[in-house]
Amino acid sequence: MTSPIRVTVIVPFYQGERVLERSLSALDKSDLPREQWELVTVDDGSTDASATIAARYADTIVRLPGLPRGPAYARNRGFEVSRGEVVLFIDADVVVKPDTVRRMVELFDSRPDISAAFGSYDAHPAAPGIVSQYRNLLHHYVHQQSAGEADTFWGGCGAVRSSAFKEIGMFNEWHFSRPQIEDIEFGQRLHANGLKILLVPDIQVTHLKRWTLRNVIATDFRDRGVPWMRLLVHQRQALRPGSLNLRNLEKLNTVLVWASLLAVIIGFSPNTTQRWVVAGELLIVPVFVLNWHLYAFFARVRGVFFTLAVIPLHLLYYLVNGVSAGIGWLVHLTVGEPWRDATTEAYHEVGVRTWPPVPAKRDFGAEART
């Protein structure tokens, strides 16, 4: 008699041939007995050799034709063919530890009160370079400082009970057609419905992504900051403390950095005194104080010179946050709420759940297995 499938691991990918071999081979080395878990990969319209690589490891490959529709859509299609009591989402550029899958299963067994859980990047990002190291270590630090119950979710290494995932309506594929904040928004819905989410920072994975300054700015502005602010304004939560895991400390740092920059700009304008420049310099001091523990962490794991090199990147992060917030407000006022257009809404009203339109299934797993 075979063991029941405990967990379905879902890995969506698009043009992932550079990272998939490392990601899927690491999953293949998981110490949870193979008959207790299944691997579902979702090819979101790739034109490279990704599907060939996935075929060597996956139990099921879902191939989506046409243009890529984003991780929200891809993860939902993977869920529709899943058989596990728990679904574990792993990004294609993430390398799990041998015990990652097993520890997630054991966590859900020992905590029947939780509906979802997610882990953290480790402190050993694979990509070299200051920008990549800074970005991945920043993510690691934030998760290490936030252990316990959460009001958000992370799709890079996050698990959810299949029943809760279905109950909450899965990822919002209608609204998030690119990698954006679909996992954060999903976590917010879980939390709003009284379902418990746990951040377990010692369940760690390695991130393979190579960051450049350009895609850091584009991600923080286009794919996170602006849609995040539009969502907060839409839900009337923009000014609430801690909304969608946006901590008051980060808001304060953003205000201080922008106030410092504006004071310096005024100070160097004609007919102004240098006191504005001094004021700008003084305003930036609290930012260093408030981030002292972060900078101490950078110094401990990468050294003093690395820390000094990434401080400008961290200040740029706050500057982009400020621009994103302003543009998000402006777009909300001029364009309106970030919701379905009229055509999509019409499909939704007659029971269509996906885009491009595919009729909703009554029982996702059962219908996929018949």
C-alpha positions, 0 to 999 in steps of 0.5 A, spaced: 500 500 500 502 506 497 503 512 502 498 518 501 501 524 498 502 529 504 505 535 500 505 537 493 511 542 491 509 547 485 514 550 481 512 555 476 517 557 471 518 562 465 525 561 461 528 558 467 533 554 463 539 557 467 536 556 474 531 550 473 537 544 474 539 547 480 532 548 483 529 541 481 535 537 483 535 540 490 528 538 491 530 531 488 535 530 494 529 532 499 529 527 505 522 526 505 520 519 502 519 520 495 512 517 495 509 522 500 510 528 496 509 530 488 512 535 484 508 539 479 512 544 475 508 549 471 511 552 464 508 559 463 510 559 456 517 558 456 521 558 449 527 555 452 529 548 454 526 549 461 520 544 459 526 539 457 529 540 464 523 539 468 521 533 465 527 529 468 524 531 475 517 533 475 511 528 476 506 532 472 508 538 467 503 543 466 504 547 460 501 553 458 501 556 451 501 563 449 504 569 452 506 568 460 501 570 464 505 571 471 506 566 477 499 567 480 496 564 474 501 559 473 501 557 481 493 556 480 494 551 474 499 547 478 494 547 484 488 544 480 492 538 478 495 537 485 493 531 490 497 533 497 493 536 503 498 541 503 501 545 497 508 548 497 510 553 492 517 554 491 520 559 486 524 556 480 530 560 482 530 557 489 534 552 492 531 548 498 535 544 503 534 537 504 530 538 509 525 543 507 520 539 504 520 535 510 520 540 515 514 544 512 510 537 512 512 536 520 510 543 521 503 543 519 502 536 522 504 539 529 500 545 528 493 544 526 491 551 528 495 554 522 493 555 515 499 557 511 507 558 513 513 560 509 520 560 510 526 565 509 532 566 504 539 564 507 545 568 508 549 565 503 546 568 496 549 564 490 549 570 485 556 575 486 556 582 486 554 588 491 547 589 489 545 581 489 548 580 495 545 586 498 538 585 496 538 577 498 541 579 505 536 584 506 530 579 505 534 574 509 534 579 515 527 582 514 525 575 515 529 573 521 527 579 525 519 577 523 518 570 526 512 568 528 505 570 526 504 574 520 499 578 516 503 576 509 505 570 505 511 569 501 511 565 494 518 563 494 518 558 499 511 558 502 506 553 504 498 553 505 493 547 506 490 545 500 483 547 503 485 554 505 488 555 498 481 553 495 477 557 500 480 563 500 480 563 492 487 562 490 492 567 488 489 573 484 490 572 477 485 577 475 489 582 477 497 580 477 499 578 471 506 579 472 511 577 478 508 583 483 505 582 490 500 577 488 503 573 494 503 579 499 495 580 497 494 573 498 497 573 505 493 579 506 486 575 504 488 569 509 489 574 515 483 578 513 479 571 514 482 569 520 486 564 518 493 563 521 500 564 517 506 563 520 513 565 518 519 560 520 525 563 519 529 557 520 526 554 514 531 557 509 533 556 502 538 559 497 536 564 492 540 564 485 537 571 482 542 576 480 540 583 481 542 589 477 541 596 480 536 597 474 532 591 476 532 593 483 529 599 481 524 597 476 522 591 481 521 596 487 517 601 483 513 598 478 512 591 481 512 592 488 511 599 490 506 602 486 501 596 486 502 595 493 500 603 494 494 602 490 492 596 493 492 599 500 489 605 498 483 601 495 482 597 501 483 604 505 489 601 509 494 606 506 495 610 513 494 604 518 500 602 522 503 595 519 498 594 514 500 589 509 506 588 513 509 595 512 512 597 518 512 604 521 519 604 521 520 603 514 515 609 513 519 613 518 525 612 514 522 613 507 520 620 510 526 622 513 530 620 507 526 624 502 526 630 507 533 630 508 534 630 500 529 636 499 533 640 505 539 639 501 536 641 494 534 647 497 540 648 501 544 648 494 539 653 490 540 660 489 538 665 495 538 660 500 543 659 506 547 653 508 543 651 514 538 647 509 544 643 507 546 642 515 539 640 516 539 635 511 545 632 514 542 632 520 535 629 518 539 623 515 542 621 522 536 618 525 536 613 519 543 610 520 541 610 528 534 606 526 538 601 521 543 600 526 542 593 527 541 592 519 548 595 518 551 591 524 548 584 521 551 586 514 558 588 517 558 581 521 556 577 515 560 581 509 565 586 513 565 593 514 567 595 507 561 591 504 556 595 509 559 602 507 558 600 499 551 598 500 548 604 505 547 608 498 543 602 495 539 602 502 538 610 502 536 609 494 531 603 497 527 609 501 527 614 495 524 609 491 519 607 496 517 615 496 516 615 489 512 609 489 507 611 494 506 618 491 505 615 484 501 610 487 496 615 490 496 619 483 494 613 479 489 611 484 486 618 483 487 619 476 485 611 473 481 609 479 481 602 483 486 597 481 480 592 479 478 588 473 476 591 467 469 591 464 470 585 460 473 581 465 468 583 470 463 580 465 466 574 465 467 573 472 459 575 473 458 568 469 462 564 474 469 564 469 475 564 474 481 565 470 484 569 464 484 567 459 477 565 460 477 558 463 471 555 466 471 554 474 472 547 476 467 545 482 473 540 485 480 542 482 483 536 484 478 531 483 476 533 476 484 534 474 485 526 476 479 523 473 
